[in-house]
Amino acid sequence: MTVMQSLLALGGIFLLACCSPGPVFLLIASTSARHGRGEGIRVGLGVAGATFVWASCIALGLGAVLSSVVWANTALRLAAGLYLLWLGIGMIRGGSGRGTARPHLPPLRHSALTRGFVTSITNPKALAFFGSAFALTAPAQATLHYHLAAVLGLTALSALWHGFLAVAFATPALQRGYQALKRQIDLLVGVFLACLGGGMLWQGLRRS
């Protein structure tokens, strides 16, 4: 494949993976529907930051090193499990009306960025995905310019795709629907995230 064909293939595989609903998808959807487009976009930018980190690790050749270190993989699964479990329990408490009442405060921009970044960077499947995607689509002569274009291209695609999700889920009709079913949606998403986090914790503990 030529360099351009490789970049297009890499971008296509990445977008297909992004279309699969997961913790990041649910986080952006619920944040945008609840707090509006701006907060959702900031979560998406945090996810794009994590994309930059993972893609850079693979481009620099650190992927093979990280995947071969057993304790690093175990630590990543434990961290991901704890964080998703914490997010899930928080949403369950909010949906069930057990959360502590707080005065209305304007959302903090850095917290939205952090939620997006941490949710994406702690995904234990990300290392394997980026490593496989780069290996499958790399041209015969993968130069520094190719790796730089791949990293920047994936980061831009991540920002655009997750920004699009934020805008889509912040439409007035979806926001009205969310407000009408807020408790049920928060409980459902919270249970999903908590179960996913619990599963990752179990896998991490079994490996340790």
N, C-alpha and C positions, 0 to 999 in steps of 0.2 A: 504494500500500500504506500501511496505517497503521503507526505506529511499532512496535507490538507484532508485526505481521506481518513487518515488515522485520527485526526482531531475531530472530524465529524462523527466517526464511529464512537469515539470515546464520549463525546457529548450526548449522542443518542442513547447509549447505554446508561449514562448518568441520569438523563431525564426519565427514562423508563423506570429506573429504580426509585426516583423521586415520586412517581405517580402511585407507588404502592403505599397505601395508608399505614402509618406507623406512629410512634410517639411524637415525632416532629410535626407530622401532618395534623394530628389531633391537637397539639399544643397551639399551633398557628390558628387553626379553625376556631377553637374555643376562645383564644385571646382576642382575635379580631371580632368575633360575634359579641363578646362581652365588653371589651374596652375600646373597640374601634379600630379603624384602619392603621392609624399611626403606631399603636402598640404592636399590632400584628406584623407590620413591616419591620419594626425594630427586632422582634423575635426572629424574623427571616434573615435580617442582617447578621444576627448572632450565629445562625445556622451557616450562613455563607462564610463567616470567619472560621468555623470548624471545618468546613470544606477546604478552605485554604490550607489549614494546618495538616489535615490528612493527606491532601494531594501533594503538599510540599514534602512530607515525610517519604512518600513513595518515590517522588522525583529525585530526592537526595539519596535514595538507596537505603533508607532506614526501616522500610517496611519489613524486609527479611529479618533484620536484627530484632525488631520488636516482636514479630510473630514467633521467633525462636526462644524468647525469654518467657518461660512459663509463669513466673511470678508476676510479670507485667500484665499478661493476659488475665490472670486471676484477679489482680488488683483492679483492672479495668472493669471486669464483670461485677465485682463487689461494689465499686463506686457507682456504676450504672444502676445496679439493682437498688442500692440505697436511695439514690436520687429519684428514680422513678417511683419507688415506694413512697417516698416523702411527698412527691407531687400528687400521687394518687390519693393518699390519705387526706391531704389538704383539700382536694376537690370533693372527696366523699363527705368530709366534715362540713364543707360549705353547702353541698347539695342537701344534706340531711338537716341543715339548720343548727348544727352543733358548733360551728366555728365561733370564735370569740368576736363579738361585735366591735367594730372599729370605726372611728370617725372617718368620713370620706376624705381621702387625701389624693392629690393628683398622682397618677402613676409615675414611677421613677424610670427614666429612660434606660439607665444602666441595668436595672433589674430585668427588663425585657430582653435586652441584648444578652445578659448573662444566662437567662433561662434558655434562650435559643442555642447559645454556644455550648452550654453544659449538656443539654439534652442530646445534642448531635455528637459532641466530642466523646461522650461516654458510651456511644453505641459500639458494642464489641464486634459487631459485624462489619463496621466501616473499614477496618484495616484490611480484612479479607476482600471486601468488595473493591476498594480502590486498587489494591495490589493485582487482583485478577483483571480488572478493567484495563489497567495500564499494560499488563502483560499481553492481553489479547489484541489490543489495538496499536501497540507501538510499531513504528516503521522499522525497517531493517537497520537503519542508522539513526538512532534516537539521539539527536544533538541537544546541547544545552538550550538552544532556541526553541526546540520542540517541547522540552519539559517546561520551560518558562511559559510558553503559549498554552500548554495543557493546564497548568496550575491556574493561570489567570482566567482562562476560558471557563474552567469548571467553577471557579469562584463567582464569575459573572453570571453563569447560568443558574447557579444556586440562588444568588440574590434576586434574579429576575423571576424565577419560578416561585420561590417562596413569597416574594413580594406580590406576585399575581394571586397566590392563594389568599394572602391577607386582604387584598382588595376585594376578591370575590366573596369572602365570608363576612366582609364588613358592609355589604349592601343592606339598605334599610329593611328589605323583606326578610332576609336571613336574620338580621338583628332582632326584628320583631318576633320571629319564630323562636329564636333562642330565649328571649325574655319570657315568652309564654311557657316554654318547657325547660327553663333554666335548671331547676332542681333535678329533673329527670336526666338531662344531658350531663350535668356535672357529676351525678352519681354514676352514670354509665361510663363516662370517660375516666372517672376516678377509679372505678373497679378495674377497668382494662389496664390502666397504667400501674395500679398496685399489683395486679396479677403478673404483669410483665416484669415488674421490678422484683417481685418475689421469686419468679422463675430464674431470673439472672442471678439473684443472690444464692439460690440453691445450687445452680451450676458452678458458681464461683467457690462455694464452700466445699463442694464435692471434689473440685480440682486441687484445693489447698491441702 
